[in-house]
């Protein structure tokens, strides 16, 4: 799996020196971008599929290095996808992916811009609507995005399986 980290997140998990320029993974389900943000004075991490913008959120507390990050993302990704009805996609395309975890620089500005839009919406939902991380991510995944030709990330993520 490829994890494309922002500098802010890479600094938190001490990975600044390990960020490489990598092309998009051959398996689009194994390419994720991640960013760190604060809401209600707490740290959160948004992890977004680089191709479909399908996103999940996890607490940043307790994630101090690469191993913590990988373990946290993998376990949250599994739980999130199972709860979202994508357990088949998880087992078929992510769980069976045997490529080693690699850290890379962001792929393009469009993905980063979309993630920044998601972060602003997530901050609102976490601070004012007091939604859970799962419910907040569900709202994000239902937003139409110009990067996806106004499809939403949930539809785009499911559509990736038919293209593979």
Secondary structure, DSSP 4 states (H G I P E B T S, - for coil): -EEEE-HHHHHHTT-GGG-B--PPPSSGGGEEEEEEEEETTEEEEEEEETTT--EEEEE-TT--SHHHHHHHHHHHHHHHHHHTT-HHHIIIIIIT--SPPEEE----HHHHHHHHHHHHHHHHIIIII---HHHHHHHHHTSEEGGGTTEEHHHHHHHHHHH-
